[in-house]
Amino acid sequence: MTSTQTGTVARNDLRPTAEEIDLMREKARMVRLETIRLIMLPKIGHYSSVFSCAELFASLYYGVMSVKEGDPDWEDRDRFTFGKGHAAIGLYPILADLGWLDKDVLDGYCSLGNPLGDHPDMTKVPGIDFSSGSIGHALSNALGMALGARFQGKDFTAFAMMGDGEQQEGQVWEAATAAVAKKVNNLIAIVDNNKYQLDGAVTEVNDIGDIAGKWRAFGFETHEVDGHDLEAVTTLLRRLKADKTRQGPACVIAHTVKGRGIDLMENETGWHLGYLTPGDSEIAAQEIMSKEI
């Protein structure tokens, strides 16, 4: 699979076809099923954080970003950083599907000597552009990559996915200020706005208020979208990527549901670090297979 959406794509071609939506939907299902399977092995992982952004992962890697199957080192590919790196377990199956990882490596997730950890390590995993851990750094790193493209005369776009709880970090806004000041138009921030963080609802832990309004106030071209609507998300991200006339960065507030796909997990705080028993995992997988999200 090769995604070739570039700045030369005509505006009327930006909406994904029915076949493309079907492909992305199947890949989002793969992300959820593999997340359940892999967590069962070391009993480590974050279901609900992955499930809120499964469609965003699928849209980016199968509908928006320029990447080449089997070639994670292609220097012109788009870059991706994500502050909510604890959701990496949902990204690893995509990297394997693209041929960037040996699929056998997946089964060693979080085991001694295996490169795949709870958070991604860019020195060990092909295609990972940023080693996460402490939240709040994804946008700064993506900004550096976007500026690097400008200085090298490259045309790639840097995407940075953040959690909504992550918006409480001061460095996010330092990077936002710099991105606007430098008029970096090949930087696209995405906020997975699932309304929950580890300790509870974002509004109860430390309410960050009007997220979209804040990004607009900082000078980003800001849009809000249903983060599970593959057609809407993909069309919007393609349009933002293709727009070379924008005078600065863009931000997409993707409204999502924490734990989307499993009824007992949706909007339930305890599943940020929860664990399904093998029996419950089988039931959860059947639920995912029976739904069309």
C-alpha positions in Angstrom: 0.0 0.0 0.0 1.3 3.4 -0.9 -0.5 6.6 0.1 0.3 9.4 -2.3 -1.9 12.3 -1.1 0.2 15.4 -1.7 -0.2 19.1 -2.1 -1.0 18.5 -5.8 -4.2 16.7 -5.0 -7.2 18.6 -6.5 -9.7 19.9 -3.9 -12.5 18.0 -5.5 -10.6 14.7 -5.1 -10.0 15.0 -1.3 -13.1 13.2 -0.1 -12.2 9.5 0.3 -14.0 6.9 -1.9 -16.3 4.3 -0.5 -13.5 1.7 -1.0 -11.0 3.9 0.9 -13.4 4.3 3.8 -14.0 0.5 3.9 -10.2 0.0 4.0 -9.7 2.5 6.8 -12.7 1.0 8.7 -11.1 -2.4 8.5 -7.7 -1.1 9.6 -9.3 0.6 12.6 -10.9 -2.7 13.5 -7.5 -4.3 13.2 -6.1 -1.7 15.6 -8.7 -2.6 18.2 -8.5 -6.4 17.8 -4.7 -6.4 17.9 -4.7 -4.1 20.9 -6.9 -6.6 22.8 -4.7 -9.5 21.6 -1.4 -7.9 22.5 -2.4 -6.7 25.9 -3.3 -10.3 26.8 0.4 -11.3 26.4 2.2 -9.2 29.0 -1.0 -7.8 30.6 0.2 -4.3 29.9 -1.4 -1.6 27.8 -4.2 1.0 27.4 -7.3 -0.2 25.6 -9.5 2.9 25.9 -6.8 5.4 24.9 -6.2 3.4 21.7 -9.9 2.9 21.0 -10.6 6.7 21.0 -8.0 7.3 18.3 -8.3 4.1 16.2 -10.0 5.9 13.3 -7.5 8.8 13.5 -4.6 6.2 13.2 -6.4 4.6 10.2 -7.1 7.9 8.5 -3.6 9.2 8.9 -1.7 6.0 7.8 -4.1 4.8 5.1 -5.8 7.9 3.8 -3.7 11.1 4.5 0.0 10.7 5.1 2.5 10.1 2.4 4.2 6.8 3.3 5.6 3.9 1.4 5.0 0.2 2.1 8.2 -1.5 3.3 10.2 1.7 3.4 10.1 3.4 6.8 13.2 5.3 6.0 11.8 7.1 3.0 13.1 10.6 3.7 10.1 12.4 2.1 7.5 10.6 4.0 5.2 12.6 6.3 6.2 12.6 10.0 4.0 11.7 13.0 4.6 12.3 16.6 2.1 11.6 19.4 2.2 12.8 23.0 -0.2 10.1 24.1 2.4 7.5 23.5 0.8 5.0 25.8 -1.5 4.3 22.8 1.5 3.0 20.8 0.2 -0.5 21.1 -2.5 0.5 18.6 0.1 1.9 16.2 2.4 -1.1 16.2 0.0 -3.3 14.2 -0.2 -0.6 11.5 3.6 -0.4 11.3 3.7 -4.2 10.8 0.9 -4.0 8.3 3.0 -1.5 6.3 5.9 -3.8 6.3 8.0 -1.6 8.6 8.0 -4.2 11.3 8.3 -8.0 11.3 4.8 -9.2 12.4 6.5 -11.7 14.7 7.9 -8.8 16.7 4.3 -7.9 17.7 4.0 -11.0 19.8 6.9 -10.0 21.9 5.3 -6.7 22.9 6.7 -5.5 26.3 8.8 -8.6 26.7 12.5 -8.5 27.6 14.6 -7.8 24.6 11.7 -6.9 22.3 11.8 -3.3 20.8 8.1 -2.7 21.4 7.4 -1.1 24.7 4.4 0.5 26.4 5.7 3.8 24.9 7.4 3.8 21.5 11.2 4.1 21.2 12.4 5.8 18.0 15.8 4.2 18.3 14.4 0.7 18.2 11.2 0.8 16.2 11.3 1.7 12.4 8.9 4.5 11.5 8.6 5.9 15.0 9.6 9.6 14.8 9.5 10.5 18.4 10.1 8.5 21.6 7.3 9.5 24.0 7.1 9.3 27.8 6.3 12.5 29.5 3.4 14.1 27.8 3.5 17.6 26.2 6.5 17.2 23.9 4.9 15.9 20.7 4.1 19.3 19.3 7.6 20.7 20.0 9.2 17.8 18.2 6.8 18.0 15.2 7.5 21.7 15.0 11.2 20.9 14.7 10.5 18.4 12.0 8.3 20.8 10.1 10.9 23.5 10.3 13.5 20.9 9.2 11.5 20.3 6.0 11.4 24.0 5.3 15.2 24.3 5.7 15.9 21.3 3.6 13.5 22.2 0.8 11.3 19.2 1.5 7.5 19.0 1.1 6.5 16.7 3.9 4.0 17.5 6.6 4.5 16.9 10.3 1.4 15.7 12.2 1.3 15.8 16.1 -1.4 13.9 17.9 -2.1 15.0 21.5 -4.5 14.0 24.2 -6.9 16.5 25.6 -5.5 16.1 29.2 -2.2 16.8 27.6 -3.4 20.3 26.9 -2.7 21.0 30.6 1.0 21.0 29.8 2.7 24.3 29.4 5.1 23.2 26.7 2.2 22.5 24.4 1.5 26.3 24.3 5.1 27.3 24.1 5.3 25.2 20.9 2.1 26.6 19.6 3.4 30.2 20.1 6.6 29.3 18.2 4.7 27.5 15.4 2.6 30.6 14.7 5.4 33.0 15.0 7.4 31.0 12.5 4.4 30.6 10.2 4.9 26.9 9.9 2.1 25.8 7.5 3.3 22.2 7.2 2.5 21.4 10.8 -0.9 20.0 11.7 -1.8 19.4 15.4 -4.5 16.9 16.3 -6.2 16.7 19.7 -7.8 13.4 20.5 -10.6 15.0 22.6 -12.0 12.0 24.4 -12.7 14.0 27.5 -10.9 11.7 30.0 -7.4 11.3 31.4 -5.9 8.8 33.9 -7.5 10.3 37.0 -10.9 11.0 35.6 -12.8 13.5 33.4 -10.6 16.3 32.1 -13.2 18.8 33.3 -12.9 17.5 36.9 -9.2 17.0 37.1 -8.1 20.3 35.6 -10.7 21.8 33.3 -9.0 23.3 30.2 -12.1 25.0 29.0 -12.7 25.8 25.3 -9.9 23.8 23.6 -10.8 25.0 20.1 -11.1 28.6 21.2 -7.6 28.4 22.8 -6.0 27.1 19.6 -7.7 29.8 17.6 -6.6 32.4 20.0 -3.0 31.2 19.6 -3.3 31.7 15.8 -3.9 28.1 14.5 -6.4 27.5 11.8 -8.7 25.4 13.9 -11.4 22.9 13.0 -13.6 20.5 15.0 -14.7 17.1 13.7 -16.1 13.8 14.8 -12.9 11.8 15.3 -14.7 8.5 14.5 -16.2 9.8 11.2 -13.6 8.5 8.7 -15.0 10.5 5.7 -15.1 13.7 7.6 -11.7 13.3 9.3 -9.9 12.2 6.2 -11.4 14.9 4.0 -10.4 17.6 6.6 -6.9 16.3 7.1 -6.3 16.0 3.3 -7.5 19.5 2.8 -5.3 21.0 5.5 -2.3 19.1 4.2 -2.9 20.2 0.6 -3.4 23.8 1.4 -0.1 25.5 0.8 -1.6 29.0 0.9 -2.2 28.9 4.7 0.0 31.3 6.6 0.6 29.1 9.6 -0.2 25.8 11.3 -3.5 24.1 11.7 -5.2 22.3 14.5 -8.0 19.6 14.4 -10.0 19.0 17.5 -11.2 15.5 17.0 -14.2 14.8 19.3 -13.9 11.1 20.3 -15.2 8.6 22.8 -12.7 7.0 25.2 -13.0 3.3 24.8 -15.1 3.5 21.7 -16.1 0.1 20.4 -16.6 -1.7 23.7 -19.7 -0.8 25.6 -18.3 -1.4 29.1 -15.3 0.8 28.4 -16.9 3.8 26.8 -16.4 6.9 29.0 -15.4 4.8 32.0 -12.3 6.1 33.8 -11.1 2.8 35.2 -10.3 1.4 31.8 -7.4 3.8 31.2 -5.3 1.1 32.9 -7.7 -1.8 33.1 -7.2 -5.4 32.0 -9.6 -7.8 30.4 -9.5 -11.4 31.4 -9.0 -13.9 28.5 -12.7 -14.7 28.5 -13.7 -11.1 28.5 -11.2 -10.4 25.8 -12.9 -12.9 23.6 -16.2 -11.3 24.2 -14.8 -7.8 23.6 -13.3 -9.0 20.3 -16.6 -10.4 19.2 -18.3 -7.1 20.0 -15.8 -5.2 17.9 -16.3 -7.7 15.0 -20.1 -7.2 15.2 -20.0 -3.4 15.0 -19.6 -0.9 12.2 -18.0 2.2 13.8 
